[in-house]
Amino acid sequence: MNPDDEQLLRYSRHILLPEIGVDGQARITRSRVLVIGAGGLGCPVALYLGASGVGRLILADADVVDLTNLQRQIGHATASIGENKARSLAASVRALNPALEVDALEARLAGAALHDAVASVDLVVDASDNFATRHAVNRACVALGKPLVSGAAIGFAGQVAVFDSRREDAPCYHCLFPEQADEPELRCAEAGVFSPLVGIIGAMQAAEALKLLTGAGEPLVGRLLLWDGLRAEARGVRVPRDPACPVCRGRVFQAD
């Protein structure tokens, strides 16, 4: 089987979808995506994007795999304990789809390094677990005109939203969650997290990323999807753009 036939077979179930087809799959294959965080959310995001054929994945995380992570972080194995999460997850993605280019950034991106990483890709998925990183990523995405897929999960509750600064009416993350000094936040180590919840939210993030890359459907721009895992209920909330937002009010809009 030649490489082209193998690729057609591997991605045949996407190609059969009229909303994606050959052209949409080609766009996925040519795309470059940065995933920030290789933990509970980052694992399903990276695995689904890798399985879908995203041509280049950049995975960023400074943390190492711990025994307590294995209850939910499905991109890591017991043998990976003590290994950097980005490197461990990159190996899992390569095993799933060897044709991809997968880079592991074993650091917490900030400043110029964050700016350069965001500038090098078509789309960013924020799978981090703290407000400081989310706000820094949002500022970089707004400044560089890159779409951002954001997710969060704690306990039995999760949320997903898309922020696309290429659209004039679209809010940014700061419009929804204004940055505050000493912002309180719960961590999984303190509050716990239902194992499949991060898979549900991470899969939603991957789906939104693929929709943005292919142009299929309507992404969650200007909307926040809230998922209640105890009741198995989803609720959508409209998120307007804040005209006074200090992050996105002076942005330059780009044509699609």
N, C-alpha and C positions, 0 to 999 in steps of 0.2 A: 504494500500500500504506500503510495507516495505521500509526502507531507500534506499537500493540499487536500487530498481525499481524506486523510486522517483528521484534519481540522474540520472538514465538512461533516464528518461522522460524529466527532466529539461534540460539536455545537449544533447538531441537527435539530434538537428539540427547541432551541431558540429560533433557528432559521425557519421552522414550521410556523412560528407565530407571525401573523401578518403585521403586527405592530413592530416587530423587530426585523425579521427576514435577513437576507444576505447582507444588505447594506448596513442594517443596525448592528449585526454581529461584527462586521468589519470595523465599525466605529468603536465597539467595545475593544476589539483586538488592538486597535491603534492608540487606545487611551492610556493615560498615565494618572494614577490615583495615589494620594497620600493618605494613609490611615494612621491617625495619632492615637496611640494606645493599643497594646497587644494583649489586653486582658479579657474580661468577660464579654464586652461588646466587640472589641477588635478581632477576637478569634473568629466568630461567625461571619463578620464582615469580610475579613481577609480570605477565608475559605470559600465563601460564595463568590466573591469577586474573582478569585483565582480560578475556581471551577468554571466561571462564566467566560474566562479568557481575557480579562483585562491585561493588556500587553505589558505594562510595567506597574508594579506595586512597590511603594515605599512604605515600610512599616517602622514606626518610631516608638520606642519605649526604653526608659532607663532602668526599669525594674527587673528583678530576677524572679524566676518561677519558684513558688513556695508550695508546700504540701496543701495549704488551705485553699489555694487557687484551683486545684484539680476538680473540685466539686462542680465547677461551672465553666472553666476556661478550656474549652474543648480542643483548642489548637496545641495544647501542651500535653506531654505524657509524664508518667512518674519518673522516667529516666531523665527528664529535662529539669528536674528540681535543681536549683542553683545556677541554671543557665539564664542568660539574658532573654527576656520575653520576646523581643523583636527577632532575635536570631532563632529562637526555638520555633516561633510561628512561621518565619520565613521558610524554615526547613519543611514544615508541615505543608505549606502551600506548594513548594517545589515538588514534594512527593506526590501531591494531587495532580499537578499540571506542570511537568518539567519544561514545557516550551516557554514559560513566562520568564520575564526578568523581575526578580524579587530582591529588593535591597533592604537590609536591616540597618536602621540608625539606632545605635545603642546609647541613646542620650535623650534627655528631656529637651525638646526643641524650644529655643527662646531666641529673641533678638534677631541678629543677622542670619543665624542658622535656620530659624523658623521662616523668615522672609524668603530665603533662597529655596528652601524645600517647597513652600507653597507656590513660588514662582515657576518651579520646574514641572508642575503637574496641571492637569485639566480640571481636577475636582479634589476636594478634601473631605474626608470623613473624620469627624471628631468622635473618638471612642474613649476619651479621657474620663477621669473620675474626679476632677476638681474644677472649681469656678475660675481660678487664676489661668489655667491652661485654656479653658473654653473661651475666655475673653481675649486672651492673646491670639489665639487662632482666628477668632472672629475679626479682630482688627487687621490681621494680615490678609485674610480673604477679602475683606472690603477694600483694602488699599490696592490689592492686585486684581480685583474683579473676578475672583474665583468662587464658584458655587460651593456651599458648605452644607453637609448633611450632619446634623447633630442628634445625639441620642443620650439618654441617661436611664439608669435603672437602680432601684433600691427597694429592699423588702419584696413586696409583690406588685409594685407600681413602676411603670416605665413611661417614657415619652420620646417622641421623634418629631423633628421639624427640619425643614429645608430653608436655607437662607441664600438667596441668589442675587448678589449685588449687581448683576447685569440687567435686572429688571427694575424699572424706575419706581414701581409701587411696592417693591419687596422690602420688608423689614430686615434688620440684622439681629444677631443674637442679643446685642445690647438693648435693642428696642423692647425685646421680650423680658430680659432679665438685666436691668441696669446694674452696672458694676458698683459694688459697695465695699468699703474698707472693712476688714475683719468679718467678712461674710460667713455666717455659720453654715456648715455643710456636714451631712452625715456620710460616713464611709461604711462600706460593707463589713469591715472588721468590727464596727460598733453596732450597726443596725441589722446586719444579716441581709441575705439576698436569696430569693428562690431560684434554684439552679436553672430551670428552663426559661426564666424571665429574660436573662441576658441573651439567650438564643433567639427569643421572639423579637426583642427590640433590635438586636444586631441584624437579624434577617430583614427586618423592615428597613434599616439603614442601607443595607446592600441593595434592596429592591429600589429604593429611592435613588441611589447612586446610578444604578443601571438605567432607570427611566431617564435621568438627566443626560446620560451619555448617549442614549439611543433616540431620545425625543419621544419615547412611548408614553402614552397616558398623560396625566396631570400630576406633577410633583407636589409635595406638601409645602409649597411656597406660600407664606402668609397664613399658614395654619399650623397648629400644634396638636398632634395626635397623642392623647392620653390613654394608656392601657392599664386596666384594673385586672390583675391576674387572679384575684380571689373571686371575682364575679364574671370573669371572662367577658368584659365589656370594654368597648372602645368609645371614646368621645373626642370629637374634634372641636377645637377652639380657634376662632379667627384671631390673627395677630396683625394689627395695623402697624404701618411704619410710623415711627415717631419723628415728626419733622424737626424736632429740636434735638434729636439724638446726636451726641458729640462724636460718635464714631462714623455714622453713615450720612450725615446731613450734607457734607460737602463732596460726596463721591462723584466721579465722572462716569456716566452711564455708557455702556458698550452695546453695540448692536449685536443681535444673535447671529 
